[in-house]
Amino acid sequence: MSILVGTASWTDKTLIESGAFYPPGCNRAEARLRYYSSVFPLVEVDSSYYAMPSAANSALWAERTPAGFVFDVKAFRLFTGHQTEPKFFPKDLQPELPDTGKKNLYYKDVPAPIIDEMWARFFAALQPLRAAGKLGSVLFQFPRWVTAAPKALAHVEHCAERMHPFLTAFEFRHESWFNEEHRESTLAMERERGIVHVIVDAPEGVTGRAHTVWEVTSPELAIVRLHGRNVETWSGAESAAERFNYEYSDDELRELVPPIEAIGKRARRTHVIFNNCWRDVAQRNAVTFMSFTKFAGRSPN
């Protein structure tokens, strides 16, 4: 059983501004990643959601981290059905984008040749991590308006086909994917396509979050993403930092150990990602969580 623990991003703005995690003088990108990877064996790359990642950066990440370190990489926002302003496309492709008269473009708005080029560049950006044996999975975080309706399901399956043979994980935000009607068909779709099912921990009784389903759909990997349990800020927050501003108590962390250990026995590897990114809360929670278990990881220097 291999269970790795890490956080979503090592460059979060509030984390750096807090001055609470990185030691004095750790001000450059290289130094931060080297320090982070001395504490944790896993990280989730968040920047690849906001802008197309580059092979050059991936090569640097692979070079600056120790053997065995793993990156889970978020898929670019256009692929997951999020609204995407033209400025977030590569500059050389921006003149070729259609003028829809609207601020944002969606996947369906973009001509097929540009779509193909975007996928090709995304795969090229992943390659250095993959070649170094440091690419965990590629995470597709589908927004709450991507429901289990046939049209949306077709796009989800299209993404699965495009990503083959990369190990790919799906996190759904709309509750329809795991409601009574669609739960089994969603899990069956993930199993059939070798997609990693993402188990979410988030506030109960709020909108914009799928049901928590403790299941494994890929023999290779299981992922548990911990978003915090802040009911007050989950809906209507102006920023991700506000939404995920939540510190798990020690008791809450201890309660998570048994189900995660059980999941860990059903896949070759399990990734536990703390996404409660507010200042150094995620990092402190992750370190505490590892102290309650025998999970693979390193203690702070």
N, C-alpha and C positions, 0 to 999 in steps of 0.2 A: 504493500500500500504506500503510494507516494502522494502526499498532500503538501502543496506549496501555498504559502500565504504571502500576500503583498497588497499593494494599494493601487487605486486608479490614479495614475499620474505621479511623477516625481517633480513636476515643475508647476504645480497648481499655484496660481497667483497668491492666494491667501496663505498657502503653506510657506512660500518664500518670504512673504511680508512678515509673517509671524516671528521669524528668526528663532523658532523653538526646536526645529528638527536638525537642520544642518549646522555643523560647528562653525565657529568664527573663521572668516577667511574663505569659506566654501562658497564662492560667489560666481564661479564660472560653470557653464553647462557641463563640461567634462568632469569637474570636481564633484558636482552634485550627483551625477549618475554614478560615479565611482563610489561615493559615500553611500548612496542609497543601496547599491548592490552589495555593499559590505554588511548591510543590516538585513535585507530581504532577498529571497531567491527568485522573486516574481514581481513583475509590474505590468500594468495595463497602459498601453499607449493611447492617450486621449486626443492628442493633437491631430491624429490622422482622420478623425471625424470632421474636424473643422476645415482642414485643408489637405490636399493630396500629399501624402508622404513622399519622401525621395529616397532613392537607393543610396545616395551619399550619406544621408543621416543614418539610415539603417546600418550601413557599414561601420560608421563611427560608434553606434550603440553596441554593436557586436564586439568591437575592438575594446571598448571601455568597461566591459563587464566580465566577471570571472566565468570560467567554465561551469556549465550547468545552469547559468542564469537564464530565465525565460521571459519573453515578451509576449503578452497577448495584445493584439493590435485591433483597434476599432476600425470598422469599415467606414469609408468616406460617406458623408451625409447624403449625397445624391442617391447612392445605391440603396439606402435604407428607407427611402420614401420621404425624407425630410425636405423642406423647402431649402433651396440653395441659391443664394445671390450670385450673379455672374462673376463678381469679384473673387469668389472662392474657387473658381475654375483656374487651371493653369493659364498664365497670361497669354501664351501663344495661341490658345484655343478660344479665348474670349471674343475675338472678332468674328468667329464662325458661329457664335451662338445666335439663336433666333430672337428677334425682337417681339416679345409677346405683349408688350405694353404693361407688364406687371413687374413688380419688384423682384419676385422670386421665380425660379424655374424648378420644375419637378422632372423626375426621370422620363416621364412620357413626353415632355416638351422638347427634349434634346434629340437632335438628329442621330440616327443609328451610327454613322461613321465616328461621331464624337463620343458616343457611348462606348464603342469598341475601343477607341483610343484611351479613354479614361480607365477602362478595365485593364488594358495592357500596361499602362503606367503604374497602376496600383499593384499589379503582380510583379512588375520590375522592382518596385520599391520594397516589396516583401522579400525578394530573393536573397539579399545578403544575410538577413536573419535566418532564413531557411537553410542556406548553405552552411552557416555556422552552427546549426543545430539549436538555435535559440528562439525559434518561432514556436510559440505554443499554439494558439488558435487565433482566428480572425473573428471578431465579435460583431455581429449585426444586431444593432439595437433599434428595433422597429418602433416607431412612434405610436401613440395611442389611437391615431386615426387609421392605422393599418389594422383592419379587423380581420376576422376569420371568413369574411365574405369571399366568394369565388374569385373575383377580380384581384383582390389583394393576395389571396392564396397563390394565384398564378404568378404574381411578382415575387413572392417569397420563394417559390419553387424555382423560378428563373434565376434568382440569386444563388440558390444552392447549386444549380447546374453550372453557372458561371464560375463558381469558386472551386469546383472539383479540379484537382485532387487535394487542395488545401484543407486542412482541418478547420471546420467552420462552426461557429456557435451562434445560436439565435436566442435573443431575448425579446419577448413580446411585452408591450405595455398595455394593450387592450385586453380586458378581461374575457372577451369572447373566445380567445384561443384555448383557454383552459376551463371554460364553463362546462356544465353538465353535457351539453350537446356536442362540443367539439374537443373536449380533453383527449379522448382516446385517439381520434383521428389526427390531432396535432402531434401527439407523441408517436403515432405510427408513421407519419410523414417524416419526422426527424429520424427515427430508427432506420427507415427504408433508405434514406439518403445519407446516413452516417453523420447527421448534424448533432452537435453537442447541445443538449437541453440546458438552458441557464436557469438555475434555481435562484429566485429573488427573495431577499428579506427586506421588507419595506413596511410602512405603516398599514395597519388594518383599517378597513372601512373607508378608504379614500378612492377617488377616481384616478384614472391614468396609471393603474398598475394591474398587472395580470395576477392571477391566483398563484400562490406559492405551491409548487408541485415537486415533491421530493422523489424524482425519478431520474434514471440514467438512460440515455438513448444512444450513446456511443461507447463502445468498449474501451476506446482510447482515453477519453477525458470526460470529467464532470466539472461543472463550474458553479460556484455559489457566489453571488454578488450581493454584498451587504450595503444597502442604501441608507441605513438609518431608519428611525421610526418616528420622525418628527411630523405628526399629523397636522400641526398648525401651518407648517411651511410647505408641505408636499404639493398642495394645489394652489396655484396662483402666485407662486414665488417668482420674483423678477429675475433671479439668477440661479444657476445650479448650486452655487455656494450656499444660498439661503435655503434651498430645498433640502440639501443634504447635511445641514448644520445639526448634527446629532451625535452625541457621545454615548456609545453603549456602556451600560453599567457592567461591572464584573459578573454579576449574576446573569445578566442577559447573555454575555459571552459564554459563560459556563453552560447555559442551556442550549447553546448552539453546537457544542462539542459533540454530544452523542449522535444527532442526525447527520452531521458532517462526517463523522467517523464511519457511520453506517453506509453513507453514500461512497466514501472512499474505498470500501471493500468491493464495490461493484464496477469500478473502472480502473484502468492501469494508473491513471493520474487524476488528481483532483486539484483544482485551483480555487482558492478562497480569496476573493478580492474585496477589500474595504473601499467602498465608494462614498463613504460619508466624509467627503472632502471639504473640510472647513479647518483652516489653520493646520495644526499637526494632529488633529483628532484621529484621523484614519490611521496614521502611523502609530500613535500610542495604543489605539485599540488593537491593531495588528500585532504589535509586540506583546501585549498582554495576552491576547488570544493564543499566541504560540507558547507562552509560558504555561498555559493550562493543558497543553497537549504534548505529544511526542512528534508533532508535525515537523517536516523538514524546514529548516530556516536557520538564520544566524542571529545571534543576539547583538545589540548595538555595541560598538567598540567602546 
